[in-house]
Amino acid sequence: MFHEHRKPIKPKELQILQLLSPRKKFSYKEKQTYNNLMKGYNGEKQFYTLLKKHLSSSGIILSDLLLEINNSVFQIDNVLVRNKTIFQFEVKNYDGEFYIENGDWYIAGTRKEISNPLLQLKKSNYLLRQLLQKLGYNLQVRPYLVFINQEFTLYQLPLKLPIILPNQLKRFIKNLNNTPANPHKYHTDIARDLVASNIKDSSYENFPEYDYHQLRKGMTCPKCYTFLIRYNKQHVKCENCGHIENIQSAILRSTCEFKLLFPNKKITTSIIFDWCELDLSKFTIRQVLSNHLKQIYKGRYTHYEFVNQQDKLRIL
């Protein structure tokens, strides 16, 4: 059965940068990309949580859809399928003061012009409507530009623009709740078809350059991404946030992280021993790999593979 809601998914580019952050020194551009991606992802999560928590009437929420129509790829942050309407939300996690002048957008303090987010919304809205028609659905699509950050201020905002400011979010959801909604199989069909149309890998993602031998080795904390130390025979610990983890679990997670960073490298006992770097025995590592991954024998050499992608994602 189709699961009704689709949560925000951390972009692969962000996952890579997050894993690299304690292991290499970022350039200014890499730092900026990392911070922007993290900020955007956190904004989408915050908006999704807000909708899920306060939307009392029926509806299906879908996040992070990468879609294509007529050779044009476009991204949708969130959609809400409700009655015979699709609410499309482009979520921005901007903070600071901005203003609009003659249709152009500027940062208030520096007067630096930024790209108009309404143009992005207009384009993706047009492409979404085209895709829905191709899928056989004829329904209203209402686009909104949502600013989620309470520290955001927008001056000289013209009336009737499809913009929801931070102090308007709860009222917007309240108005939705005041409108009767009837759950229908039609909603599930639309949601299923949109999710089925989602592109899994984006050519728009720009991964930083990195080399195995240049990266700092060791196990990193899944909470704060600082390096772990040996705590006792069975556990490792993060001195920064206090996170304690079973050694076998930490080895398996570190193996997943290694494979995400180096998809073309074979998983062997020796390379995971080198990657984890803590005072671990090769026997322990071999035991973990044998218990959780598929063992591939090739002559004197043995390597390991995840049975499927979902197993790796579930661990991460």
C-alpha positions as a Markdown table, in Angstrom:
| # | Residue | x | y | z |
|---|---|---|---|---|
| 1 | Met | 0.0 | 0.0 | 0.0 |
| 2 | Phe | 1.2 | 3.5 | -0.8 |
| 3 | His | 2.5 | 5.4 | 2.2 |
| 4 | Glu | 0.7 | 8.7 | 2.4 |
| 5 | His | 3.5 | 11.1 | 3.3 |
| 6 | Arg | 6.9 | 11.5 | 1.8 |
| 7 | Lys | 9.4 | 13.1 | 4.2 |
| 8 | Pro | 12.2 | 15.5 | 3.1 |
| 9 | Ile | 15.2 | 13.6 | 1.9 |
| 10 | Lys | 18.7 | 14.8 | 2.5 |
| 11 | Pro | 20.3 | 15.5 | -0.9 |
| 12 | Lys | 23.2 | 13.2 | -1.8 |
| 13 | Glu | 25.4 | 16.2 | -2.3 |
| 14 | Leu | 24.7 | 17.3 | 1.2 |
| 15 | Gln | 25.3 | 13.7 | 2.6 |
| 16 | Ile | 28.7 | 13.7 | 0.8 |
| 17 | Leu | 29.7 | 17.1 | 2.1 |
| 18 | Gln | 28.6 | 16.2 | 5.7 |
| 19 | Leu | 30.7 | 13.1 | 5.7 |
| 20 | Leu | 33.7 | 15.0 | 4.2 |
| 21 | Ser | 33.4 | 18.0 | 6.6 |
| 22 | Pro | 35.6 | 16.5 | 9.4 |
| 23 | Arg | 37.9 | 14.7 | 7.0 |
| 24 | Lys | 39.2 | 17.5 | 4.7 |
| 25 | Lys | 39.6 | 21.3 | 4.7 |
| 26 | Phe | 36.8 | 22.9 | 2.7 |
| 27 | Ser | 37.4 | 25.7 | 0.2 |
| 28 | Tyr | 35.3 | 28.8 | 0.7 |
| 29 | Lys | 33.0 | 27.7 | -2.2 |
| 30 | Glu | 32.6 | 24.2 | -0.6 |
| 31 | Lys | 31.8 | 25.7 | 2.8 |
| 32 | Gln | 29.2 | 28.0 | 1.2 |
| 33 | Thr | 27.6 | 25.1 | -0.7 |
| 34 | Tyr | 27.5 | 23.0 | 2.4 |
| 35 | Asn | 25.9 | 25.7 | 4.5 |
| 36 | Asn | 23.4 | 26.6 | 1.9 |
| 37 | Leu | 22.3 | 23.0 | 1.3 |
| 38 | Met | 22.1 | 22.3 | 5.1 |
| 39 | Lys | 20.0 | 25.5 | 5.5 |
| 40 | Gly | 17.7 | 24.6 | 2.7 |
| 41 | Tyr | 17.2 | 21.0 | 4.0 |
| 42 | Asn | 16.5 | 22.2 | 7.5 |
| 43 | Gly | 13.9 | 24.7 | 6.2 |
| 44 | Glu | 12.1 | 21.9 | 4.2 |
| 45 | Lys | 12.1 | 19.7 | 7.3 |
| 46 | Gln | 10.7 | 22.5 | 9.5 |
| 47 | Phe | 7.9 | 23.2 | 7.0 |
| 48 | Tyr | 7.1 | 19.5 | 6.5 |
| 49 | Thr | 6.9 | 19.1 | 10.3 |
| 50 | Leu | 4.7 | 22.1 | 10.7 |
| 51 | Leu | 2.2 | 20.9 | 8.0 |
| 52 | Lys | 2.2 | 17.3 | 9.5 |
| 53 | Lys | 1.6 | 18.6 | 13.0 |
| 54 | His | -1.0 | 21.3 | 12.5 |
| 55 | Leu | -2.9 | 20.1 | 9.4 |
| 56 | Ser | -5.9 | 18.5 | 10.9 |
| 57 | Ser | -7.9 | 17.8 | 7.7 |
| 58 | Ser | -7.0 | 15.1 | 5.2 |
| 59 | Gly | -4.3 | 15.6 | 2.6 |
| 60 | Ile | -1.1 | 13.9 | 1.4 |
| 61 | Ile | 2.2 | 15.7 | 1.8 |
| 62 | Leu | 5.1 | 14.9 | -0.6 |
| 63 | Ser | 8.5 | 16.4 | -0.2 |
| 64 | Asp | 11.6 | 16.6 | -2.4 |
| 65 | Leu | 10.4 | 15.6 | -5.8 |
| 66 | Leu | 12.8 | 15.9 | -8.7 |
| 67 | Leu | 10.7 | 15.7 | -11.9 |
| 68 | Glu | 11.1 | 15.9 | -15.6 |
| 69 | Ile | 8.8 | 16.9 | -18.5 |
| 70 | Asn | 9.7 | 17.7 | -22.1 |
| 71 | Asn | 13.5 | 17.4 | -21.2 |
| 72 | Ser | 13.2 | 20.0 | -18.5 |
| 73 | Val | 14.1 | 18.9 | -15.0 |
| 74 | Phe | 12.6 | 20.7 | -12.0 |
| 75 | Gln | 12.4 | 20.4 | -8.3 |
| 76 | Ile | 9.4 | 20.7 | -6.0 |
| 77 | Asp | 10.1 | 21.2 | -2.3 |
| 78 | Asn | 6.7 | 20.2 | -1.0 |
| 79 | Val | 3.2 | 19.5 | -2.4 |
| 80 | Leu | 0.0 | 19.0 | -0.5 |
| 81 | Val | -2.6 | 16.9 | -2.4 |
| 82 | Arg | -6.0 | 17.9 | -1.0 |
| 83 | Asn | -9.5 | 17.7 | -2.5 |
| 84 | Lys | -9.1 | 18.7 | -6.2 |
| 85 | Thr | -6.2 | 21.0 | -5.6 |
| 86 | Ile | -2.5 | 20.6 | -5.4 |
| 87 | Phe | -0.8 | 23.2 | -3.2 |
| 88 | Gln | 2.8 | 23.6 | -4.4 |
| 89 | Phe | 5.3 | 25.1 | -1.9 |
| 90 | Glu | 8.8 | 26.5 | -2.6 |
| 91 | Val | 10.4 | 26.8 | 0.8 |
| 92 | Lys | 13.1 | 29.3 | 1.5 |
| 93 | Asn | 15.1 | 29.5 | 4.7 |
| 94 | Tyr | 16.4 | 33.0 | 4.2 |
| 95 | Asp | 17.3 | 35.1 | 7.3 |
| 96 | Gly | 17.9 | 38.8 | 7.4 |
| 97 | Glu | 16.2 | 41.8 | 5.8 |
| 98 | Phe | 15.3 | 41.9 | 2.1 |
| 99 | Tyr | 13.2 | 44.2 | -0.1 |
| 100 | Ile | 11.5 | 44.2 | -3.5 |
| 101 | Glu | 11.9 | 47.2 | -5.9 |
| 102 | Asn | 10.3 | 47.2 | -9.4 |
| 103 | Gly | 10.0 | 43.4 | -9.3 |
| 104 | Asp | 13.7 | 42.9 | -8.4 |
| 105 | Trp | 14.8 | 41.4 | -5.0 |
| 106 | Tyr | 17.6 | 42.9 | -2.9 |
| 107 | Ile | 19.4 | 42.3 | 0.4 |
| 108 | Ala | 18.5 | 45.4 | 2.5 |
| 109 | Gly | 21.9 | 46.0 | 4.1 |
| 110 | Thr | 24.1 | 45.7 | 1.0 |
| 111 | Arg | 21.6 | 46.5 | -1.7 |
| 112 | Lys | 23.0 | 43.4 | -3.5 |
| 113 | Glu | 20.5 | 42.0 | -6.0 |
| 114 | Ile | 19.5 | 38.3 | -5.6 |
| 115 | Ser | 17.7 | 36.0 | -8.0 |
| 116 | Asn | 13.9 | 36.5 | -7.9 |
| 117 | Pro | 12.6 | 33.3 | -6.2 |
| 118 | Leu | 9.1 | 33.9 | -7.7 |
| 119 | Leu | 10.5 | 33.3 | -11.1 |
| 120 | Gln | 11.8 | 29.9 | -10.0 |
| 121 | Leu | 8.3 | 29.2 | -8.5 |
| 122 | Lys | 6.6 | 30.3 | -11.7 |
| 123 | Lys | 8.7 | 28.0 | -13.9 |
| 124 | Ser | 8.4 | 24.9 | -11.7 |
| 125 | Asn | 4.6 | 25.6 | -11.4 |
| 126 | Tyr | 4.2 | 25.6 | -15.2 |
| 127 | Leu | 6.2 | 22.4 | -15.6 |
| 128 | Leu | 4.3 | 20.7 | -12.8 |
| 129 | Arg | 1.0 | 21.5 | -14.5 |
| 130 | Gln | 2.4 | 20.1 | -17.7 |
| 131 | Leu | 3.4 | 16.9 | -16.0 |
| 132 | Leu | 0.1 | 16.5 | -14.3 |
| 133 | Gln | -1.7 | 16.9 | -17.6 |
| 134 | Lys | 0.5 | 14.2 | -19.1 |
| 135 | Leu | -0.3 | 11.9 | -16.2 |
| 136 | Gly | -4.0 | 12.4 | -17.0 |
| 137 | Tyr | -4.9 | 14.7 | -14.1 |
| 138 | Asn | -6.9 | 17.9 | -14.6 |
| 139 | Leu | -6.8 | 19.8 | -11.3 |
| 140 | Gln | -5.9 | 23.2 | -9.9 |
| 141 | Val | -2.3 | 23.8 | -8.8 |
| 142 | Arg | -1.8 | 26.7 | -6.4 |
| 143 | Pro | 1.8 | 27.8 | -6.0 |
| 144 | Tyr | 3.2 | 29.5 | -2.9 |
| 145 | Leu | 6.6 | 30.8 | -1.9 |
| 146 | Val | 7.1 | 30.1 | 1.8 |
| 147 | Phe | 9.6 | 31.8 | 4.0 |
| 148 | Ile | 10.1 | 29.6 | 7.1 |
| 149 | Asn | 12.8 | 31.5 | 9.1 |
| 150 | Gln | 11.5 | 33.7 | 11.9 |
| 151 | Glu | 14.5 | 36.0 | 11.4 |
| 152 | Phe | 13.4 | 36.9 | 7.8 |
| 153 | Thr | 11.9 | 40.3 | 7.0 |
| 154 | Leu | 10.7 | 41.4 | 3.5 |
| 155 | Tyr | 10.0 | 45.1 | 2.9 |
| 156 | Gln | 7.9 | 46.7 | 0.1 |
| 157 | Leu | 6.0 | 43.5 | -0.5 |
| 158 | Pro | 3.3 | 44.1 | -3.2 |
| 159 | Leu | -0.2 | 42.8 | -2.4 |
| 160 | Lys | -1.6 | 39.5 | -3.9 |
| 161 | Leu | 1.8 | 37.9 | -4.5 |
| 162 | Pro | 1.7 | 34.1 | -3.6 |
| 163 | Ile | 4.0 | 34.6 | -0.6 |
| 164 | Ile | 3.6 | 33.2 | 2.9 |
| 165 | Leu | 5.7 | 35.0 | 5.5 |
| 166 | Pro | 6.8 | 33.3 | 8.8 |
| 167 | Asn | 4.1 | 35.1 | 10.8 |
| 168 | Gln | 1.4 | 34.0 | 8.3 |
| 169 | Leu | 2.2 | 30.3 | 8.3 |
| 170 | Lys | -0.1 | 29.3 | 11.2 |
| 171 | Arg | -2.9 | 31.4 | 9.9 |
| 172 | Phe | -2.5 | 29.8 | 6.4 |
| 173 | Ile | -2.7 | 26.3 | 7.9 |
| 174 | Lys | -5.7 | 27.3 | 10.0 |
| 175 | Asn | -7.5 | 28.5 | 6.9 |
| 176 | Leu | -6.8 | 25.1 | 5.3 |
| 177 | Asn | -8.2 | 23.4 | 8.3 |
| 178 | Asn | -11.4 | 25.5 | 8.1 |
| 179 | Thr | -12.0 | 24.2 | 4.6 |
| 180 | Pro | -13.8 | 20.8 | 4.5 |
| 181 | Ala | -11.7 | 18.1 | 2.9 |
| 182 | Asn | -12.7 | 14.6 | 1.9 |
| 183 | Pro | -10.1 | 11.8 | 1.5 |
| 184 | His | -10.3 | 10.0 | -1.8 |
| 185 | Lys | -8.5 | 7.2 | -3.7 |
| 186 | Tyr | -7.9 | 10.0 | -6.3 |
| 187 | His | -5.5 | 11.7 | -3.9 |
| 188 | Thr | -3.5 | 8.5 | -3.4 |
| 189 | Asp | -3.4 | 7.9 | -7.2 |
| 190 | Ile | -1.9 | 11.4 | -7.8 |
| 191 | Ala | 0.6 | 11.0 | -5.0 |
| 192 | Arg | 1.7 | 7.6 | -6.2 |
| 193 | Asp | 2.1 | 8.8 | -9.8 |
| 194 | Leu | 4.2 | 11.8 | -8.7 |
| 195 | Val | 6.5 | 9.7 | -6.5 |
| 196 | Ala | 6.8 | 7.2 | -9.4 |
| 197 | Ser | 7.9 | 10.1 | -11.7 |
| 198 | Asn | 10.6 | 11.1 | -9.2 |
| 199 | Ile | 14.2 | 11.1 | -10.6 |
| 200 | Lys | 16.5 | 9.4 | -8.2 |
| 201 | Asp | 19.8 | 10.8 | -9.4 |
| 202 | Ser | 20.3 | 14.4 | -10.4 |
| 203 | Ser | 22.9 | 15.6 | -12.8 |
| 204 | Tyr | 22.6 | 19.0 | -11.2 |
| 205 | Glu | 24.4 | 17.9 | -8.0 |
| 206 | Asn | 28.1 | 19.0 | -7.9 |
| 207 | Phe | 30.2 | 16.8 | -5.8 |
| 208 | Pro | 33.5 | 18.2 | -4.5 |
| 209 | Glu | 36.8 | 16.6 | -5.5 |
| 210 | Tyr | 38.4 | 14.3 | -3.0 |
| 211 | Asp | 40.9 | 11.5 | -2.8 |
| 212 | Tyr | 40.9 | 8.5 | -0.3 |
| 213 | His | 44.5 | 9.1 | 0.7 |
| 214 | Gln | 44.0 | 12.8 | 1.4 |
| 215 | Leu | 41.1 | 12.3 | 3.8 |
| 216 | Arg | 41.5 | 11.9 | 7.6 |
| 217 | Lys | 40.7 | 8.4 | 8.7 |
| 218 | Gly | 38.6 | 7.4 | 11.7 |
| 219 | Met | 35.0 | 6.8 | 12.8 |
| 220 | Thr | 32.9 | 10.0 | 13.0 |
| 221 | Cys | 29.9 | 10.7 | 15.3 |
| 222 | Pro | 26.5 | 10.3 | 13.5 |
| 223 | Lys | 25.2 | 13.2 | 15.6 |
| 224 | Cys | 27.8 | 16.0 | 15.3 |
| 225 | Tyr | 30.4 | 14.5 | 12.8 |
| 226 | Thr | 33.4 | 14.8 | 15.1 |
| 227 | Phe | 35.8 | 11.9 | 15.5 |
| 228 | Leu | 35.0 | 9.1 | 18.0 |
| 229 | Ile | 37.3 | 7.6 | 20.6 |
| 230 | Arg | 37.5 | 4.1 | 22.1 |
| 231 | Tyr | 35.3 | 4.1 | 25.2 |
| 232 | Asn | 35.6 | 0.5 | 26.3 |
| 233 | Lys | 35.8 | -3.0 | 24.8 |
| 234 | Gln | 32.3 | -2.8 | 23.3 |
| 235 | His | 31.7 | 0.9 | 22.7 |
| 236 | Val | 33.0 | 4.1 | 21.1 |
| 237 | Lys | 32.3 | 7.6 | 22.3 |
| 238 | Cys | 32.1 | 11.1 | 21.0 |
| 239 | Glu | 33.9 | 13.5 | 23.4 |
| 240 | Asn | 32.1 | 16.5 | 21.8 |
| 241 | Cys | 28.4 | 15.5 | 22.3 |
| 242 | Gly | 28.6 | 12.4 | 24.5 |
| 243 | His | 27.1 | 10.0 | 21.9 |
| 244 | Ile | 28.0 | 6.4 | 22.8 |
| 245 | Glu | 27.7 | 3.6 | 20.2 |
| 246 | Asn | 28.2 | -0.1 | 20.0 |
| 247 | Ile | 31.5 | -0.9 | 18.1 |
| 248 | Gln | 29.8 | -3.3 | 15.7 |
| 249 | Ser | 27.1 | -0.8 | 14.8 |
| 250 | Ala | 29.8 | 1.9 | 14.4 |
| 251 | Ile | 31.8 | -0.3 | 12.0 |
| 252 | Leu | 28.8 | -1.1 | 9.9 |
| 253 | Arg | 27.8 | 2.6 | 9.7 |
| 254 | Ser | 31.4 | 3.6 | 8.9 |
| 255 | Thr | 31.3 | 1.0 | 6.1 |
| 256 | Cys | 28.1 | 2.6 | 4.7 |
| 257 | Glu | 29.8 | 6.0 | 4.8 |
| 258 | Phe | 32.9 | 4.7 | 3.0 |
| 259 | Lys | 30.7 | 3.2 | 0.2 |
| 260 | Leu | 28.8 | 6.4 | -0.2 |
| 261 | Leu | 32.0 | 8.4 | -0.5 |
| 262 | Phe | 33.7 | 5.7 | -2.7 |
| 263 | Pro | 31.0 | 3.8 | -4.7 |
| 264 | Asn | 33.6 | 2.3 | -7.0 |
| 265 | Lys | 35.9 | 0.9 | -4.4 |
| 266 | Lys | 35.5 | -2.6 | -3.2 |
| 267 | Ile | 34.7 | -3.2 | 0.5 |
| 268 | Thr | 37.4 | -5.4 | 2.0 |
| 269 | Thr | 38.4 | -6.1 | 5.6 |
| 270 | Ser | 41.7 | -4.3 | 5.1 |
| 271 | Ile | 40.3 | -1.1 | 3.7 |
| 272 | Ile | 37.6 | -0.8 | 6.4 |
| 273 | Phe | 40.3 | -1.5 | 9.0 |
| 274 | Asp | 42.3 | 1.4 | 7.5 |
| 275 | Trp | 39.2 | 3.6 | 7.2 |
| 276 | Cys | 38.0 | 3.1 | 10.8 |
| 277 | Glu | 41.6 | 3.5 | 12.2 |
| 278 | Leu | 40.6 | 3.0 | 15.8 |
| 279 | Asp | 42.2 | 0.2 | 17.9 |
| 280 | Leu | 40.1 | -2.5 | 16.3 |
| 281 | Ser | 41.1 | -6.0 | 15.2 |
| 282 | Lys | 40.6 | -7.2 | 11.6 |
| 283 | Phe | 38.8 | -10.2 | 13.0 |
| 284 | Thr | 36.1 | -7.9 | 14.5 |
| 285 | Ile | 35.7 | -6.0 | 11.2 |
| 286 | Arg | 35.6 | -9.3 | 9.2 |
| 287 | Gln | 32.9 | -10.6 | 11.5 |
| 288 | Val | 30.7 | -7.4 | 11.1 |
| 289 | Leu | 31.1 | -7.5 | 7.3 |
| 290 | Ser | 30.3 | -11.2 | 7.1 |
| 291 | Asn | 27.2 | -10.9 | 9.3 |
| 292 | His | 25.7 | -7.9 | 7.5 |
| 293 | Leu | 26.9 | -7.9 | 3.9 |
| 294 | Lys | 27.1 | -10.4 | 1.1 |
| 295 | Gln | 30.5 | -12.1 | 0.8 |
| 296 | Ile | 32.0 | -12.3 | -2.7 |
| 297 | Tyr | 34.8 | -14.8 | -3.2 |
| 298 | Lys | 37.3 | -14.3 | -6.0 |
| 299 | Gly | 40.3 | -16.6 | -5.7 |
| 300 | Arg | 42.4 | -15.5 | -2.7 |
| 301 | Tyr | 40.6 | -12.2 | -2.5 |
| 302 | Thr | 37.3 | -11.6 | -0.8 |
| 303 | His | 35.2 | -8.4 | -0.8 |
| 304 | Tyr | 31.7 | -7.6 | 0.5 |
| 305 | Glu | 28.6 | -6.0 | -1.0 |
| 306 | Phe | 25.4 | -4.6 | 0.3 |
| 307 | Val | 22.5 | -6.8 | -0.7 |
| 308 | Asn | 20.5 | -3.7 | -1.9 |
| 309 | Gln | 20.6 | 0.1 | -1.7 |
| 310 | Gln | 17.8 | 0.1 | 0.9 |
| 311 | Asp | 19.9 | -1.8 | 3.4 |
| 312 | Lys | 22.6 | 0.8 | 3.2 |
| 313 | Leu | 20.2 | 3.7 | 3.5 |
| 314 | Arg | 18.4 | 2.1 | 6.5 |
| 315 | Ile | 21.8 | 2.0 | 8.3 |
| 316 | Leu | 22.6 | 5.6 | 7.5 |
